Amino acid sequence: MFIDTPILHKLLIKNIMKLSLFAMVLINTSSFSQKRYEFDYMLEYEKTWYKDSMKTKHCPCREKDSITKKYYLTNSLKNSYTAVITEVDSSTYKMIFKDEKGFYSNVTMMKSDFYKAESIRIGCESVRVYENRFKYKTKNYSFFKLPDTVIHGASLKTYKLESLLRPNRIKKRHIATLYLIIENDTEFHLPVFEFSIAYEEWKKESHLPNGIFREKYLIDHRGQMEYKERLLNYKPFSTTIVIDGGCDFSEKY
């Protein structure tokens, strides 16, 4: 049987429109199923791990101080996710990405690729579900305002995140205290937390002011400083992290 040319033409047009619509649905579905995280700043820190002056049993003690560079990719208006970058060797970075709402990834990349790429793609095989086990512990912590800290003549707001438990329980559980010194004139940027408990406590209390941390350091249960991070630089830096669509757990979030 032969089909009239006008009829055939109409059928072809109809099928082409169906295929085009199907292709658009595929493209849109693929786009929507991806998780995209926008970043607009890079914070550069120098981190010093201090040697253990008080050695205890079963302690993986540090024999000497060590200093490393550390970079945070941040979104100045959203602090529920961050990417922390450290150097593996002269050509390689390690990046730990965490979304407090559900994702975690630990990947390595070439330095040259990192600075050239407009976006960083993370495949499903490198992504894990992140379950914040510290949400329920916010009742045991609080932020406290301290006297300002003076650094190079500048007076800087200072806070600490401290456990509310009794001293004997703090010692038994080896609970540390986090100190935060806020850089002046950085109110445009939400505070960035590496510890989930600090982020959850900030969400609950909301009285810690905005700003980039000039310094942050951790004092352990024995009163010894474990480490200090000192701000070296901060600058606008635009990039995007894209998590592939189709991961088994992606529909949960």
C-alpha positions in Angstrom: 0.0 0.0 0.0 1.2 3.5 -0.9 0.7 6.6 1.2 -0.2 9.9 -0.4 2.8 12.3 -0.3 1.0 15.1 1.7 -0.1 12.5 4.2 3.4 11.1 4.4 4.7 14.6 5.0 2.3 15.2 7.8 3.2 11.9 9.4 6.9 12.7 9.2 6.4 16.2 10.7 4.3 14.6 13.5 7.0 12.0 14.3 9.7 14.6 14.2 7.8 16.7 16.7 7.3 13.7 19.0 11.0 12.9 18.8 12.0 16.5 19.5 9.6 16.5 22.5 11.1 13.2 23.8 14.6 14.6 23.4 13.7 17.7 25.4 12.1 15.6 28.1 15.3 13.5 28.3 17.5 16.6 28.5 15.4 18.2 31.1 15.1 15.0 33.2 18.9 14.6 33.1 19.4 18.2 34.1 16.9 18.1 36.9 18.2 14.8 38.3 21.7 16.3 38.7 22.6 18.0 42.0 24.4 21.3 41.3 26.3 23.3 44.0 27.3 26.8 43.2 30.4 28.4 44.8 31.4 32.1 44.7 34.4 32.3 47.1 37.7 30.6 47.9 39.1 30.9 51.4 42.8 30.1 51.9 44.1 29.0 55.3 47.4 27.8 56.9 46.7 25.0 59.3 49.1 24.1 62.0 48.9 20.7 63.8 50.7 21.0 67.1 52.8 18.2 68.6 51.4 16.4 71.6 53.0 17.7 74.8 51.0 15.3 76.9 51.2 11.7 75.7 48.6 9.2 76.8 48.0 5.5 76.4 46.7 4.4 72.9 47.3 8.0 71.7 48.5 8.4 68.0 50.6 11.2 69.2 52.2 13.8 66.9 56.0 14.1 67.5 56.3 17.5 65.9 54.3 20.4 64.6 53.1 20.2 61.0 51.9 23.0 58.7 49.7 22.6 55.6 47.7 24.8 53.2 44.0 24.4 53.1 41.4 25.9 50.8 37.6 26.2 51.2 35.2 26.5 48.3 32.2 28.3 49.7 28.9 29.9 48.8 28.7 33.2 50.7 24.9 33.0 51.0 24.6 29.2 51.7 26.7 27.4 54.3 25.0 24.0 54.2 27.7 22.7 51.9 31.5 23.2 51.4 34.4 21.7 49.6 37.7 21.5 51.4 40.8 21.2 49.3 44.3 20.1 50.4 47.5 19.3 48.5 48.4 15.6 47.9 51.6 16.4 45.9 52.9 19.0 43.5 50.4 18.1 40.9 47.4 16.7 42.8 44.6 18.0 45.1 42.4 16.1 47.4 38.8 17.5 47.7 36.4 16.6 50.5 32.9 17.8 49.6 30.1 17.7 52.1 26.5 18.6 51.9 25.0 18.7 55.5 21.7 17.7 53.9 22.8 14.4 52.6 26.0 13.9 50.5 29.7 13.3 51.0 32.6 12.7 48.6 36.3 12.4 48.8 38.1 12.7 45.4 41.4 13.6 43.9 42.0 15.7 40.9 44.9 17.3 38.9 45.6 20.9 39.9 45.7 22.0 36.3 42.2 20.5 35.8 40.8 22.2 38.9 41.9 25.7 37.8 40.8 25.2 34.2 37.4 23.6 34.7 34.2 25.7 34.9 32.6 22.9 36.9 33.7 19.8 38.7 31.7 16.6 38.0 31.5 13.9 40.7 30.3 10.5 39.6 27.9 8.3 41.7 30.7 5.9 42.5 32.5 8.7 44.5 29.4 9.9 46.4 28.2 8.5 49.7 25.1 9.3 51.7 26.0 11.5 54.6 24.0 11.0 57.8 24.6 13.8 60.3 24.8 11.9 63.6 25.3 15.1 65.6 21.9 16.8 65.2 20.6 15.4 68.5 23.7 16.6 70.3 23.0 20.3 69.9 21.4 20.3 73.4 24.9 19.6 74.8 26.6 22.6 73.1 26.3 26.3 72.9 28.2 29.3 71.4 29.6 31.8 73.9 30.7 35.4 73.2 34.2 36.1 74.5 36.2 39.4 74.8 37.5 40.7 71.5 40.8 39.4 70.3 43.4 42.0 69.1 45.5 40.9 66.1 47.9 43.5 64.6 46.0 46.3 66.2 42.6 45.2 65.0 39.9 44.3 67.5 38.1 41.1 66.3 34.9 39.4 67.6 35.6 36.1 69.3 33.3 33.2 70.2 33.7 29.6 71.4 31.6 26.5 70.9 31.7 24.6 74.2 30.2 21.5 75.6 27.6 22.0 78.4 28.3 18.7 80.0 30.0 18.4 83.4 33.8 18.6 83.4 34.2 15.0 84.4 32.1 13.9 81.4 34.0 16.3 79.1 37.3 14.7 80.2 36.0 11.2 79.9 34.6 11.7 76.4 37.6 13.8 75.2 35.4 16.7 74.1 37.3 19.7 72.7 36.3 23.4 72.6 36.3 25.3 69.3 37.4 29.0 69.2 36.4 31.3 66.4 37.8 34.8 65.6 35.9 36.7 63.0 37.5 38.9 60.4 36.3 42.5 60.3 34.2 43.7 57.3 33.2 40.2 56.1 29.5 40.3 57.1 28.6 39.5 53.5 29.7 35.9 54.0 27.9 33.3 56.2 30.1 31.5 58.7 31.6 28.3 57.3 31.8 25.3 59.6 33.8 22.1 59.1 32.2 20.4 62.1 28.6 19.3 61.6 27.8 20.0 65.3 28.9 23.6 64.9 26.7 24.0 61.8 23.7 22.5 63.6 24.2 24.7 66.7 24.5 27.8 64.5 21.2 26.8 62.8 19.6 26.4 66.2 20.9 29.5 67.9 21.5 31.9 65.0 23.3 34.5 67.2 26.8 33.9 65.9 27.4 36.9 63.6 28.1 36.5 59.9 31.7 36.7 58.8 34.8 34.8 57.6 36.9 33.3 60.4 40.3 35.1 60.7 41.4 32.3 63.0 39.9 29.1 64.4 41.6 26.7 66.8 40.7 23.6 68.9 41.5 23.2 72.5 41.3 19.6 73.7 39.9 18.2 77.0 43.4 18.5 78.6 43.7 22.2 77.7 46.2 21.6 74.9 45.9 23.3 71.5 45.4 20.6 68.8 45.5 22.8 65.8 45.0 26.4 64.5 43.8 27.6 61.1 44.9 31.1 60.1 43.3 33.0 57.2 45.8 33.9 54.5 43.5 35.2 51.8 39.9 35.2 50.5 38.7 36.1 47.1 35.8 35.7 44.7 36.0 32.3 42.9 33.3 31.0 40.7 32.8 27.2 40.1 30.2 24.5 40.3 30.2 21.0 41.6 27.9 18.7 39.8 26.8 15.3 41.2 25.7 12.9 38.5 22.0 12.1 38.2 20.7 8.6 38.6 22.4 7.7 41.8 20.5 5.2 43.8 19.9 7.6 46.7 19.4 10.8 44.8 15.6 10.7 45.0 15.7 10.9 48.8 16.9 14.5 48.8 
